Each structure stands twice: as structure tokens, then as C-alpha cells.
Amino acid sequence: MTMSANVSTEYNNEIQSILDDYQSELQEVKEDYLLIQADPTVTFEMLVDVWQAHHDYTRQYNFYVVERPNTFSSAYQSEKWQKFCEDDSLESIAEANAEKFAKITDEIIVSLEKRVVLEVLEPDEGLAAIAAYSHGVAPQITLKGERFLDGLIRIGPLFQSQHFELMKLKQGKYTWDRVKLGWSSNGTVPTYTFFDFADKDLSFEVNPGHLNFTGVFEFDRVRDKAGADLLDRPAIVLQSLEQQYPYLLKRLAWYNALAPDDPFLDFYYTKRYGKESAE
């Protein structure tokens, strides 16, 4: 009973420390946001709500902050948990739970920091919705701009999974360049392998001052063969934007950077917001 009570007390103290740090970090990000806030109707608390929902914070809070302390404090009374009270297992479980909750709060802070960066654009910048999906193993996917200073955008690793991100990009052309697989050996000399898609012209144009829909990059790999395509899938991208960036979605004008003549975005915007354009 004493061990169980001690573990519960230590766990509660650690969780409270995590919550205190979380609130302190939220305040720091809020101060950064208020310095560049572009839309006075969008409060920082509204952004917190978006990203806490995205990271399933309420459910995680209820589990790690509300339910777990009761579980640890009464573990000695539970047949299921008694075996963990006989050694250091209960303490290890409590530590692992605290670490998981801390990771969740850290992820929310990182998401908010990235969101704040997107608040203001330079005259030659646009926001680009970058979406990629791998039907096989893709350790690293690279996207490059037409100018050397644009550098390389690296995504991955992906394995039967998707990546979505909204980022600032300079005006101009961007191309999905290659998928890097890393070092391999055929029994003799180590070789760095990759699939190069430069000849397929999987590119899009970023329009400054706009929210650019850049398509969905799809990578398909089976053994030593691979293929890639860049598909116009604005409905799929809109789902992620609605969930993660609803206020930027409403504030900025939209541009289909892959298929400018596709009428879907204009149709959706009118239905969603009751007007023809954000411009």
C-alpha cells in the first residue's frame, strides 16, 4: 500500500510539473503570436483549441491526469495491478505514462510554434499545402525549388502513411525530385540508392500571398521498382486544412498551384463561406 501511495504521489507531482511547463510554454508562444497577429478575431486560445483537438488532448488529459492517479493509488487493492506492486514495475509504468503525456504537450507546443510562423507573409511568399503519401517504404522524399537559395524540403520517413504540412514558400516553381532510400550493399561495394523523378516534371507553381493547393505526391514502391505521380486532389487537402488551419483557410485567397483551371476550389469556397473569394 505504501509503495502504491508513494508512486501515485510522485506521479501526481510529475504530471503537475508537466502541466506547469505546458502553461508556461503556451504563454511564450502566445506572446509571439500577439506580436504578429494578422486577424484580431482569431485569438490565440482559438489556435490552442485547434491543435489540442488535433492531438486528442482532452482524451489524453482525462487518461493521464484524471484516471491514472486513481489507478496508481489503488493498485494494491486490484488483483490486476497487485503483481506490479511487488517490484519496481508500478514505478516504471508511472514514469512511462508521465513521459507519454509530456510528449503530447510538447507536440502541441511545436504545432503552435509552426502555426505562428505562418501568420505573416513577405510579399514574395505564399503558403503551400504539401501532401505526400507512400504506398511503400520512403525513407526520405525531397522537394526542390527552382532557385538554389530555395534549398531542399525533406519529408519522411514514410511507410504506408501520409504527410501533410502547411509551409511558407517563396514564389516560383517547385519539383518533387527524388526518394532517397539510403545505403545498401549487394555483398561487395556499399551503394547509395534513390529513385529519381526529375524527368517526370512533378512540379507546381507557388503564387505569393495565397494559400496554394499543390496536389498530392504519391509514391509507390514494390521491391526494386517504384513510381510516382502528382495528383490534383483538393478535396483531400481541404480536409486536413479544415482540421488544422481553419482560420488561414478562411482568411487567405486560394490558388490551385497544380491545376489553376480546376473550378473545384472556387465552387467549394463559395459554398463554404458564402462569397466568391477571399481576395
SULSULJO-V398009 format. One line per field, one symbol per residue. ss: DSSP state (H for helix, E for strand, L for the rest). phi: phi as a letter, one per 30 degrees, with the letter a starting at -180 (. if undefined). burial: # if it has 16 or more other C-alpha atoms within 10 Angstrom, else .. A space follows every 10 residues. Layout:
BEGIN
ss->???
phi->???
burial->???
END
This chain:
BEGIN
ss->LHHHHHHHHH HHHHHHHHHH HHHHHHHHHH HHHHHHLLLL LLLHHHHHHH HHHHLLHHHH HHHHHHHHHH HHHLHHHLHH HHHHHLLLHH HHHHHHHHHH HHHHHHHHHH HHHHHHHLLL LLLLEEEEEE EEEEEEEELE EEEEELLHHH LEEEELLEEE EEEEEEEEEE LEEEEEEEEE EEEEELLLLE EEEEEELHHH LLEEEELLLE EEEEEEEEEE EELLEEEEEE ELLHHHHHHH HHHHLHHHHH HLEEEELLLL LLLHHHHHHH HHHLLLLLL
phi->.deddddddd dddddddddd dddddedddd dddddbecbd dcdddddded ddddchdedd ddddccdeed dddcddccdd ceddddbcdd dddddddddd dddddddddd ddddddeddb cdeccbccdc bbbcdbdbea ccbbddcedd icccbkdbbh bbbbacbdbd ekcbbdcacd cjdbbcjbcd bdcacccedc hdbbcccdic ccdcibdccb bbhccabbab cdbddddded dddcbddddd dcdcbddcbe dddddddddd ddcibdadd
burial->..###.##.. ##.##..##. .#...#..## ..#...#... ...#..##.# ##....#..# ...##..##. .##.##.... ##.##....# #..##.##.. ##.###.##. ###.##.... #...###### ########## #####..... .#..####.. .#..###### ########## #......... ...####... .######### ########## .....#.### .###..##.# #..##.#### .#.######. ....##..#. ......#..
END
